[in-house]
Amino acid sequence: MGLQIDIAAILANHAALAAQAPTARAAAVVKADAYGLGAATVAPALYRAGVRDFFVALVQEGRAIRPLLPPDARINVLSGHMAGADLTGLTPVLNSPEQFFRDRAMRPGQPFAIQLDSGMNRLGMEAAEWAAIRTEALAAGPAFIMSHLACADEPDHPANAAQLAAFRAMTDGCGVLRSLAATGGTLLGPDYHFDIVRPGVGLYGGQPFADARGVVTLSLRVIQTRDVRAGEMVGYGASWHAPRDCRIATVDAGYADGILRSLSGKGAHLFAGDMACPIVGRVSMDLITVDVTALATVPDRLTLIGPHQPIDRLADIAGTIGYEVLTSLGLRYDRTYL
Ligand SMILES: *Cc1c(COP(=O)(O)O)cnc(C)c1O
């Protein structure tokens, strides 16, 4: 089974999102191992294409890519400064007064950033907390101040304008670089761009970046093919019975590889070229059964993710989002970078 990752497409997606926000610096979010695609390859490729600002969720993710990037790459850690963390060479995004005071006590003179909560109520300082430390925090020279939008994938959602107004109220006149937009916010237009945009999923070919180039192709090997008579069952729970005589191929990946079990019985397909072959029966841990009756010859590999069935299509079928499909892709695939 093979996961093909098109680095040129990631770079093209980054350039396209950067072009949406020409007055801002376009960072790259490479948390969760670059959304499952391999931060050790993706981050240096983005650096070579000119990206200098990177975001990870956790200190260990930052530690993993720090040696792979030249010193002028800025690696921002969204979880901020947790007690005991080794933040050498990293920039923590400080989310609370507690993190701010810890960081300034332990890392005086070292770079830091600030996250404010503009309404999502997930991470960042509340307006009153910020007001209380604002003078001291600005005097310490934050690299930038950021916040995050909860509903940027819904352009008409009233929370977007409300969060924008809240962010402006807290930061106008600060004289510090500001960042509000991830992929969705970048597409909301110039009001949301400020100085740094932080696209993640759009780089990797996911919604809400409708014009994204596909990045991932996932093809699975056919281990075995068999004829099944009308009325016979296939797979765990005997949830599927052949409606007629048919030919079933068993391929070599399953839910342990991030092919969600909730895809079972929902109309997902594997593709042989342009030919769609339905998944039948339940997705097992390591195996999937596919109705290949319509194929004249069964190829060595069938494609699950590709142009015919992009990550967001698969996500819709499974009842989730492209982000979860990407970050669930397991570690058992042979990865090829194009
Ligand atoms: C994950 C994340 C991003 C990137 O979001 P996408 O929707 O993937 O573009 C940006 N900023 C923060 C704070 C995040 O948590």
The ligand as a Gaussian input file, in Angstrom:
#p B3LYP/6-31G(d) Opt

LIG

0 1
 C       -4.576000      24.297000      13.109000
 C       -4.447000      25.759000      13.232000
 C       -4.218000      26.553000      12.100000
 C       -4.316000      25.998000      10.700000
 O       -5.689000      25.807000      10.415000
 P       -6.208000      25.293000       9.012000
 O       -7.687000      25.366000       9.127000
 O       -5.725000      23.891000       8.881000
 O       -5.644000      26.171000       7.964000
 C       -3.947000      27.893000      12.276000
 N       -3.947000      28.433000      13.518000
 C       -4.198000      27.721000      14.630000
 C       -4.206000      28.382000      15.947000
 C       -4.474000      26.363000      14.531000
 O       -4.750000      25.649000      15.624000

